[in-house]
Amino acid sequence: MDTSTQTPNNQVLSGTGGAAKGKKSMWVFTVVLVAVAIVVAAVVIAARQSQTSAEKVGAVTITRSGFTPSTIKVKKGESVMWITRGNEAHQVVAAADVASNNAVAFDSEETLGPNDSYTFTFDKAGTYNYYDKLNPYALKGTVIVE
């Protein structure tokens, strides 16, 4: 039985296949919509993780006049990155001893030239006094880990 109908614009409408095509189109649309939602969610999650990682690193600039900021606060498990600016060489050092109150020693080990950096992750809470090994009396700083 043919249930086709002709419209005034000479379009032929079929009563047998239209509903099936509509259901198939709706199913494809739904699948595409779900896929797009998954991709958007993945991008948002990745952006948040990237932002969180960036927030977990404190930055200290080293110049011939000192460390800026001279005191920085971070949370346990976070890192501090020292970045040299200018033409002078620097070496970031903290000794583990009772006198300086440091629970852990850290040392950039190599001289940092212009635009070089050194990063240390603090796993223990405390106050860490550090200095520039190449100019220990003038360049001093503190990291406070909460």
Protein Blocks (a to p, Z undefined) as FASTA:
>chain_A
ZZbdcdfkopacdfklmmmmmmmmmmmmmmmmmmmmmmmmmmmmmmmmmmmmmmmpccdd
ddfkbccdfbdcddehiacddddedjbdcdddddddfklopabdcdehiacdehiacddd
dfbgcddddddfklmmlmccddddZZ
